[in-house]
Amino acid sequence: MTLAILAFLGGALTILSPCILPVLPFVFARTERPFAHSTLPLLIGMAGTFAVISTLAAVGGAWVVHFNDYGRLLALVLLTVSALALLSRRFADWVTRPLVGLGARLSGDAAGSPRGGSAGSLLLGVATGFLWAPCAGPILALILTGAALRGPSTTTSVLLLAYALGAACSLAVAAAASTQLIATLKRSFAAGEWVRRALGAAVLVAVVAIAFGWDTGVLTRLSLASTTHLEQSLISHFDARASSAATKALPAVTMSASRTADDPPVEGQFPSLSAAVAWLNSPPLSRQQLRGKVVLVDFWTYSCINCLRTLPYVKSWYQRYKDQGLVVIGVHSPEFAFEKDEDNVKRALHDLGITYPVALDNNLSIWQAFNNQYWPAHYFIDAQGRIRGHHFGEGDYAASEQLLRELLREAGAQQLTAADSAVRGSGVQAAADQADIASPETYIGYERAASFASPGGELQDQRHLYRAPRDLQLNQWGLTGSWRVEDEKAMAAGVPAGIVFRFHARDLHLVLGPAPNGQPVRFRVMIDGRAPGDDHGSDVTAEGSGTVREQRLYQLLRVNHPGGDHTFVIEFLDPGVEAYSFTFG
């Protein structure tokens, strides 16, 4: 109930936000008619459609995107008709004849029955809801994030509806105020006809703004400090676990549970694994089946560099101790949408040489059951189904192996295979050069992008021609050529297109995907204005050439003599590449 109230208040604050501006003309255009048969049905339709579309967004999936695109297109057509009908009575009369009064009901210009007027207003509200759904503030983003982490639920729908109702109530107040204002104007200046035309012009201008993306581009970039401050205050009262759970992998540092050498403490019970959407390399495993076994649960995702660098050790433990009572379970909890694809994960398992069971945790349900917050994360479970230790991030491998050996001895294992201190990874699985990393993981999609330096900044969800920054400072980056930047990625919309980055590290990686139609994308990289030569990564030749064939992390540079800052440039020779994030090692 508390969360619903907070969501309602967050929606009410929308009236002060720039994102509500495109909606206001459609609300004010109905104020000449009775509230119960005009404004109220419009607000109900708008709130209901908003809640449905936002719920579908929480579920995720390409078909939802297409559905909303078609809905927006239909809404723009209907609202354009409404605007023209307000501007011209002759047009209103003409359009109502073939459409059996639909245009009149939408425009509010026809003197139909109350029932007909209500239906038209409701339909107009549905259309407006399609336009409003893509534009919202931080509280809505938090609700959708929680849905992504926990999986869509009735609670998510209730919170979204509460948010929409809050906004609808504040709009109703604004509409009531505008009704009094317009009535005064009509009495004082006999300006009814001009008011009607002005409203039509406002609707038409809003439709044009929405068609060109100005509602989610320019308007959402406007700064209203008071609204942002109030919304952020409400956010601080929401479930903190929803936001913290979305934290990306720890850097290469250790976070170990305190424990004694002889008696590791009990930290909790083994949560259920039943929420996995699929299992690879094994039939589904349950806690009951695993009783009597020591279990290592490894939370990972295949494009995470921190996870990849722990794999040589996890695979080594599995091979050494699987016949002595150890079961390793990789819980694949995706960060990017493409990591939910089962075929992508299967290919990654093959390429990475992973043969132990892997549970696909696409809804992050197992993640939440463990109350986990990090990639990678290791949980050590004894033969009685109790969590006896954990480790977050990279490093401290000897201590982790020692804990496994202690739990195996507790379970009755004898003459354990000797520990191996000579585990080494190669390629992207090689340990990072921690002494010489000064560049952080950097996302390219606008949702989490930082240090973007191309002139004009990133434009959201629209094609734009970018220019390289003149002077890149350390950890700044930019785009060149035509790109469409989305929430979690940027897609090259033409050629040539490239990315520049000023970095300080031994290794540079970039998560990439081919064109949406699956066509490979050729690329060429340079470091400090030259071909990489001996500094090339495992996915690049000495001349700097390479090809993006699947969605994964690509190692582009491994500097032989690290130290100092370097400028990296990658140029894509074919259109359509998808770029997600930089990582370093």
FENVEN-V169246 format. One record per pair of residues at least 6 apart in sequence whose ideal C-beta (glycine too) atoms are under 6 Angstrom apart, sorted by the first residue. I is the first residue (numbers start at 1). J is the second residue. Records with the same first field share a line. If there is no record, write none. Layout:
I=J ; J
This chain:
4=158 ; 162
6=234 ; 237
7=159 ; 162 ; 163
8=162 ; 166
10=139 ; 163 ; 231 ; 234
11=163 ; 166 ; 167
12=166 ; 170
13=227 ; 230 ; 231
14=20 ; 167
15=170
16=227
17=137 ; 227
18=219 ; 222
19=135 ; 220
21=219
22=206 ; 210 ; 215
23=128 ; 132
25=202 ; 203 ; 206
26=128
27=171 ; 175
28=178
29=199 ; 203
30=38 ; 39 ; 42 ; 108
31=175 ; 178 ; 179 ; 182
33=108
37=114 ; 117 ; 118
38=121
39=175
41=118 ; 121 ; 122
42=121 ; 124 ; 125
43=168 ; 171 ; 172
45=122 ; 125 ; 126
46=125 ; 128 ; 129
47=164 ; 165 ; 168
49=126 ; 129
50=129 ; 132 ; 133 ; 164
51=160 ; 161 ; 164
53=68 ; 133
54=133 ; 160
55=157 ; 160
56=64
58=144 ; 147 ; 152 ; 156
59=152
71=130
72=130
75=127 ; 130 ; 131
76=207 ; 211
78=127
79=127 ; 207
80=207
81=103
82=106 ; 107
83=200 ; 203 ; 204
84=91
85=91 ; 92 ; 103 ; 107 ; 109
86=107 ; 196 ; 199 ; 200
87=197 ; 200
92=104 ; 107 ; 109
95=103
96=103 ; 104
104=110
105=112 ; 116 ; 120
106=120 ; 124
131=210
134=216
135=215 ; 216
137=231
138=231 ; 235
139=231 ; 234
140=163
142=235 ; 238
143=159
145=242
146=242
147=156
149=242 ; 245 ; 364
150=368
151=363 ; 365
182=195
185=191
186=192
209=215
213=462
244=373
245=373
247=373
249=304 ; 306 ; 375
250=374 ; 392 ; 393
252=394 ; 432 ; 434
253=393
254=393 ; 395 ; 396
255=392 ; 393
256=391 ; 396
257=389 ; 390
259=265 ; 389
264=388 ; 389
266=386
267=387
268=387
270=287 ; 381 ; 385
271=369 ; 370
273=359
275=365 ; 366
276=359 ; 360
277=360 ; 362
278=342 ; 360
279=359
280=358
281=355 ; 357 ; 358
282=357
287=385
291=385
292=383
293=325 ; 327
294=325 ; 326 ; 383 ; 407 ; 408 ; 411
295=327 ; 381
296=328
297=329 ; 331 ; 379
298=314 ; 330 ; 378
299=331 ; 333 ; 372 ; 377
300=307 ; 330 ; 376
301=333 ; 334 ; 335 ; 339 ; 375
302=348
303=511 ; 552 ; 553
304=375
305=509 ; 583
306=376 ; 394
307=375 ; 376
308=428 ; 429
309=394 ; 429 ; 431
310=376 ; 394
311=429
312=423 ; 425 ; 429
313=397 ; 423
316=420 ; 423
318=328 ; 356
320=417
324=408 ; 413 ; 416
325=408 ; 411 ; 413
328=356
329=357
330=358
331=359 ; 361 ; 366
332=345 ; 358 ; 360
333=361 ; 364 ; 367
334=340
336=488 ; 580
338=344 ; 551
340=362
344=551
361=367
374=392
377=392
378=391
379=387 ; 390
380=388 ; 389 ; 403
381=387
382=388 ; 407
383=411
389=403
391=400
401=419
405=416
427=538
428=555
432=585
433=506 ; 562
436=506 ; 562
437=505 ; 584
438=504
439=475 ; 503 ; 504 ; 505 ; 584
441=583
442=582
443=449 ; 581
444=490 ; 579
445=486 ; 487 ; 488 ; 489
446=458 ; 460 ; 485
447=487
451=475 ; 476
452=458
453=469 ; 476 ; 478
454=466 ; 469 ; 478 ; 479
455=467
458=485
461=486
463=484 ; 493
465=482
466=479 ; 480 ; 483
468=478 ; 480 ; 500
469=478
472=502
474=502 ; 565
476=502
477=501
478=500
479=499
480=498
481=496 ; 497 ; 498
482=493 ; 494 ; 497
483=490 ; 492 ; 493
484=491 ; 493
489=578 ; 580
490=579
491=578
492=572 ; 575 ; 577
494=575
495=575
496=571
497=572
498=570 ; 571
499=570
500=569
501=568
502=567
503=566 ; 568
504=565
505=584
506=559 ; 562
507=558 ; 585
508=556 ; 557 ; 568
509=553 ; 555 ; 583
510=554 ; 556 ; 582
511=553 ; 580 ; 581
512=548 ; 554 ; 579
513=551 ; 578
514=520 ; 521 ; 548
515=521 ; 576
520=547 ; 549
521=548 ; 572 ; 574 ; 577
522=547 ; 573 ; 574
523=546 ; 570 ; 572
524=544 ; 545 ; 571
525=540 ; 544 ; 556 ; 570
526=544 ; 569
527=535 ; 566 ; 568
528=566 ; 567
531=543 ; 544
532=544
533=542
534=560
535=557 ; 559 ; 560
536=542
537=555 ; 556 ; 557 ; 558
538=555
539=546 ; 554 ; 555
540=546 ; 556
548=577
